[in-house]
């Protein structure tokens, strides 16, 4: 299902619901934004999907069912910038639109155009105002046609019909709600749809687990491991094309350039050698140590078959957060099937009761580099399964030692009023879940996984703008992206008073920074005081002059962090 092609059919209402009604440009303007974002997402992430466009209330009548003022704008086609231009240039008309007939045309259109076994979705934009004599349409036939073809339906309107009092719902509105209910479709207002497409994100594919057996002495528990957090793949690299100002008669402008890479190595006598006549090696002790491919294979660490073996248990506080070093992905561990669930969850429950974590040796594939990981039991979390969270632990060579002087004397000298005002500042900056009146859902701002990468979003925006406006300069960054990483005005207002009092109670003079010096400054001072005939090797500081260790006054690096953390 992850790589299955999707066929997306947009049905847009550009007319009026009756002769006496006025056209409303708001729905069309919002539909343009939503469709543009969806097509851009397809261009960047799903270029092989297909998109169709149908207009209701159009000045042109072109459809296989011969309904008036309903136009099939194009055949199904891959997402492209021309389609965005067509949608952006749509205008309102004075022709009567009928969303029910437009939906029937879309169903027939999908039957004819979507010839492959694709995921078919109809996105219907309409205000769903009263359609004259809605009873003339057989709802059961429409529902049967959607179900038989496996078509998903997404209806986008202006009013929240699901929360509307039943006595105020018109027959037309009730008609679309019944269809959505019967075919498991979705009804959204435009604000919800805009929120869903506000950022270009890659649609999550089906998760494929890594399977193995959790080995505890002679006990083996089959498990499956899923990646919970990972870094998204890099942004596509730039491609070379010929310049549009190229005057060559044999090279066409704006065409991809084929790049051929030839790997050659230059020797000390400036002669060139290809890869077949070279060998890799290392230079140590002034001697070149060659290694052939056979040597490289022999020197590899043989870790054995794929495995997941318990080494021992340890208290959870022994694996501090500073050792959670994995920069690529974090995994969750679940039982492979229900038959082993009792053993798996009883182990997890016992570890949680004793407040311990498991240290495990993990070999991802045969003879791959082994890792030492810690398994943290995670239970009784609302809306989440019981599972182990796997954290990769660092080896000795990966740990950096940071030495500093304790600050106990400084903390003890703080007054009660100073401690209280710092507590007030923390409370002022505390994030609180807020309720979104449009979605009726709680939003957890700035929580892990809630904020899209503004750099990538800005690149998408610039690429889209340049594709649609090739001759115009690029615009400035979208203000909505800059707001992603800014504090909320509510928090800023709450923090004004605590910050004002902190400035009064604490000394923020800059004289401390004047006393800060680097090891280079110290070396320069020492070198001026030393005689000129002193050998450089006699000064160990000079041998390590690349170090930038900060030498700070002892009165500001004077806190015992362990004690401080325990007192929080």
N, C-alpha and C positions, 0 to 999 in steps of 0.2 A: 504493500500500500504506500510505502514511503516514496517510491519513484513513479507511481502511477500518474499518468497524464491527467490534467484537469481541464474540463471545458467550462468556461464561464460565459454566461449569456446575460448581458445587461438590458433591462427593459426600462426605458425612461419616459415619464409622462411630460410632454412639452406643450400640451394643449390645455383646455378648460374642461371642467366636469359637466357644465350645462351652459345653455345660451345666456342665462341670467348671471352667471358667476364671472368673476374677474380672474385673470391669470395671476399666479403667485410665483415670482421669480426666486423666492427663497429656497424652495425645494430643488429647483434646477441648479442653482448656484452650489448648493451643498452636494448634490449628486455629482457635479463636475469634479469637485475636490476629492470625493470618495473614490470615484472611478479612476481619476488620475493616479491616486496613491496605489490602488490595487493593480493597475497596469504597470506602474513603475516597479512594484514589488515583483511582478511576473517577469519583467525585462531583466532585472538584476539577479533574481534567484531562480526563476522557473521559466526560462526562455522557450521551452518546448511546449508549454501549455498553449491552449487556444482560446480565443475570445471572440464573441459575437455581439452585435449591437442592434437593438430594435427600438423604434420610436413610436410612442402612442400619442395621437393628436397631431401627427405630422401633416405637412402640406402635400405629401406624396403618399399614394397608396400602392404598396408593393409587398405582397405576401401571398403565399400559396393558398390561403383560406379566403382570399378576396374580400377581406374586411376593409372598410374605408378608413383612411387616415392612419393606417398602421404600416410602418415602413421597415423592412429588413435592410439595414444600411449596408451590410457587407456579409460575405460568407465567413465561416469560421476561419480565423487566421492567428498566427503566432503574435504575441504582444509586440507592438512597435510604436514608435513616436508619432507616426501619422494618425494612428487611432486616437491618441491623446489630443492631437490638434483638432480632429473632427469633433470630439466631445466638447472641447473648450470653445468651439465656435457655434455651438447649438444655441438657437434662439426660441423664445416662446412664440406660440401661434394662437390664433383665435378659433381653431378647430376643436370640436368636441372629442375628448379622449375617453376610451373605455378600457379600464385596466383588466377587466375579465377577458375581453376579446384579445387584448395584448398578451395576456398570460397563455391563452390557447394558441396564439401564433408562436409564442416562444416554445411551447411544448412540441408543436409540429416542426418548428425550426430545429430543435435539438434532435428529433427523430431523424431528420434528413441529413443534418450537417455533422453530427457527432457519430461518425461511422465506427470509430474504434471503441474499445472497451474502456472508456474514460470515466472519471468522476464528473458527473454533470451537475451544474449548479445554476439556477436562475436567480438573479438579483433584481427584484422588482421595486422601482421607485415610483411612488404615487402618494397622493394625499388621501386616497380611498374615500373620497366624497361620494355622495349618493349617485349610483348608476341607475339610470331610468329602467324600471322594470327588471330588477336583479333576479326575480324569480324565473325569468325566461331561461336562465342558464342552469344546466344540470350539474350540481356540485359533485355528485357521485362520479360522473364521467371525468371531470377534471382531476379528482383525487385518484381515480383508477389509472389515468394516463400518467400522472406523476409517479405513482408507485410502480407501475409496470416497467417504466424506463429507468427507474432508480434515480430520479431527479431530485436533488435537494432544493428547497425553496427558502430564500431569504427575502422577506418583505421589509422595506424601509419606508416609514411614513413620518408624519409631522407630530401626531398626537400619541401619547402613551395609552393605547387602547386597552392594554391589559389591566390598567388601574382605573379605567373610566367606569363610572356608574352604568350598570346594565341598561337602565331606562334611557340613557342618553346615547347609547351606541346605535348607529344607523344600520340598516339592513346591509348596506355595502360593506361597512366596517366589520359587521358580524360575519359576513361571507368570507372575508380574507382570514379572520381569526379561526373560523372552523376549518378552512383548508389547511392552515399551518398546524392546527392541532391534530388533524387526521394523518398528515404526511410527516409528522415530526419536524415541521419547518420552524423557522424562527421569525419573530416580528421584533423589529427594533425601531426606535426613533432615530432621527438623523444625528443627534448629539452622541448617542451611543456608538453609532457606526463610525462617526468621525474620530471618536476616541480610540476605536479599535485599529484604525488605519493611520493614526497620526504619525507613526514612525514606521519606517521600512524595516521589517524584521524577517528573518528567515523562518519559514514554517517548520516547526519541529517534526522531524521524521520519526518513524517507529524505532523505539529503542531495542537494540540487540544486546542481550546479556553476554557477559563472559562467564562461562561455567567451569566449575572445578569442585573439588571435594575438600571440605574443611577437616583437617586431620588433627585429632587430639589423641596422641598415643595410638591405640588400636581402633579408636572410634573415627569413622569417616561419615561426614554429613554433607551430602550434595548441596551446593549453593549456586546462586546466580548473582552476578555483580553488575550493577548499572552505574553509568557515569551520571552523577548528579550535577556537577559543576565542571565546566571545561571552557577553555578559550576557543572562541570561534575562529575558523580558518582565516588566514590573512586576506586582506582585500585584494581583488584581482590586480595583477601587475599591469603596468602600462604596455600598450602594444604600439609598435612603430608603423606609421603610415606615411605615404608620400605627401609632401606639402602641396596644398592647393595652388600654390604659386609656381609649381614646378614647370619649367619650360622644355623639359625633355620630350622628344618626339616618340620615344619608346616606352616611357613610363607615364601611366595615367595618374592624375592627381587623386588624392584621398583614397588610395588603394593600400591594403596591407603590404608591408615589406617583409619579405622572407629573409630571415636571418640564419645564416649557416655558421656554426661554431666549430672551429678546428682547435683541438687541444695539442699544443706544442710546448716543449720545455727547452729553455736556453741554457747551455752549459757555460762554464767559466771562460771558454774561448769563443763565446758568442755563436757557437754552432747550435742548430735547432735539432731536437729529437722528438719523435712522436711517442705516443703512449706505449707502443709495442716495444720500444727500445729503452724504456726507463723502468726504474724500480724504486719503491719507497723505502725510507729508512729514517734513522734518527742520528743526530750528532751529539755525542756526549764525550767529555774529556778530550775534545779535539779530534775524535775519531768518528768516522761515518760508519754506522752500524746498519747494514742492509737487511731488509726483510722482504722475502718473496711472498706471493700469495699463499703458498703452502705454509710459510712461517707465520703469517698473519692468522691463518686458520688454526694453527697449532697453539698460538699464544692466547687465543680466546679463552675466557673463563667458562668452564663447563659446569653449568648450574644444575644439569639434570632435567628431568621431565617437568612439565607444568605441575605446579603444586601450590598448596596453601596450608602451611604447617604451623600449629601453635608452638611457640617457644616457651613462654611463661606468662603469668599474670602479674600485674603490678598495680599499685594504687593510682587512681586517676590523676591525683595531683603531682605524680612523678613525671607525667608527660605534659609539660607546660605548653601554653599556646605558642610560645616562641619557637617550639620545635615542629610546628605544623608547617612543613616546608614545601609541600607540593604546589608547584606553580602551574601545572597543566590541568589536573582534574582531581575531583574528589568523588568517591564512589560510595554507594550504599549496597549492603549485602543482605540478601533475602534467601529463604529456603528455596531449593529447586522445585519442590512439589509438596503437596499436603502430607504425604506419607512421612516426611522427615521433619515436619513442622513442630511436633511436640518436643523432640530432642533439641532442635534449634532454639525455640523460644524458652525452653526451660534453662538452657545455658545462658541466654541473654538475661533472663530474670534473675538468676543467681549472681551474675556479674554486676547487675544493677544494685542488688541488695547489698553486696559487699563493697560497692563503689570502686570497682577495679576495671581495668582495660586489659585487653589481650595483646601481646606482642607476637606478631606472626611473620614468618618468612614467606615471601610471595615470589614465585617464578611465573611470569605472565605467559611465556611460551617456552618450549624446550630450548635449553642452553642460553636463554636470554639473561640479562643482568638481574640478579636477585635484588629485591628490596625488602627492607624491614618496615612493616606497617603496624599501626596501632588500631585496634577495633574498639570503638566507643559504643556501648549499648544506648539505643535511643528508643525510649518507650513512652507511652501515655502522652504523646503529642497530638493535639486535636487535628483531625483530617490528614494524618500522616500514618503510614504503616510502621509497625515495630520493625526495626532493622538495626544493623551495625553500620556505623559510619567509619569508613576506612581513611586514615590519614597516613601519608608517607612520612617516615621519620628520616632525619638526616644521618649520614655517616660522619665519622670524626672529622674528615677533611672538609665537610660542608659547614661546620659550625664556626662562627666568628666569635672570638672572646672580646668582650667589652668590659673594661675595668673602669670603675668610677668610685669616688669617695662617698661615704654615707652622708645623708642630709638630716640626721636625727636632730641635731641641735637646732637647725632652722625650723623644723616642724614644731618642736616643743616651745619655741618662742612665739608662735602665733597666738594671738589673743582669741578669746571666745567670739568676739564680734567679727574678726577676720575669717574665722572658720565658718561662721553662719552666713556671711555674705557670699563666700565661695559656694556654699551649698545652694544658696538662692540662685546663683548664676547657673549652676548645673540644672536646677529645676526649670529655669526660664528657657534654656536651650533644649529641653527634653522634647523629643518627638512624640506626638499624641495622634492616635488613629483618628481620622476625620471621616465624616459621612458625606458622600457625594450625593446631592439631592437628585441628580439626573439618573444615576445608576442604582441608587439605594444600596450601595455596597461600601464596605469599609476599605479605605485605601491606606496602605502602609508605605508612606513616602520614604525614600532613601533607604529602604530595606534591601538586603541582598537580592539581586535579580530583578529589581523593580525599575531601574533607570537604564534606558538604552544608551549606547555609547555615542555621545554627541559628535565626536570626531567622524565616525562612520556616517551618521545621519547627515552631517554637513557635506561630506563627499558625495553622497547620493543626491543631495539637493543641487550641488554644483554641476554634477554630471547631467542631471535631468535638465537644468536650466540651459546649459551649453548646447545640449542636443536639440532643444526646442528653439533656442535663440543663438544661433552660431555666430552672429555678427555683433552681438551686444556684450559689453563687459560683464563679468560675474558680479552678482549682488553681494552685499555684506551678509554675514552669518545671520540666520533666522533668530529673532529675539526669543522665540520659544525654546531654542536650543541653549541659549545662554542662561535661561532661567532654570534649566535642569539642575545645575550645580550651584545654585544660589540659595541662601537662607530665605525662608518665608517671611513676609512682612510681619506676620503675627508674632513670630519668634523674635524678630528684631525689636519690635515694640516692647515685648515682655522683658527683654534683656537690658533696656536702657537704664532703668533705675539701679539694678545690681552693678552694672559696669561703672556707673557714675560713683557709686559708693566704694567700689574697689579702687578706683583712682584716688579716692580720698584716704583710704586706709593703708594702701601699699605704696612703696616708693618705686617709681618707674623712671628714675633718672638714668641717663645714658652713660654715667661715669664708669659703670661696670664693664661695658664693652670696650672702653679704652684700655683696660688692663688685660684683655684677651690677646694672646699672641700665639702664633703657630710655631712649630719646631723649626721652620725655616728662619723665622725672626730670631730665635734663640741662637741658631747656628751662625747667622750673620754677625750677631753681637759677639759671640765667642771667637769667631775668626779674626775680628778686629783686635781683640785683646791678646791673641796668641802671637808669638814670634813668627817671623816669616820662614824660619828654617824648620818649623815643626812639620813633620810629614803628615800628609792627608790621612794615611792609614791609621795614624795614632788617635784620630778623632772619630770614634764610632758613630757619632751623630751625622758626620758628613757622608759616611758610607751609605746611610739610609736617608739621604736628603729628599727622597721622593715622598716620604711620609708626611701627612698633613694632620697628625694628631693634635687635637686642641688641648692646650694647657690652660686650665681655668683656675681662678682663685678658689681656694678650698672652702671659702665661706658660702659659695653658691652651689657647689657640688658636694653636699654634705648630708644627703638623705639616704637612709637605709630603705630601699624600695620594698623589700619584703615586708618590713614592719608597716610601711605606709599602705601597702595593698591590704594587709590583714585588718587595718583599722578602718578601711572604707566600708 
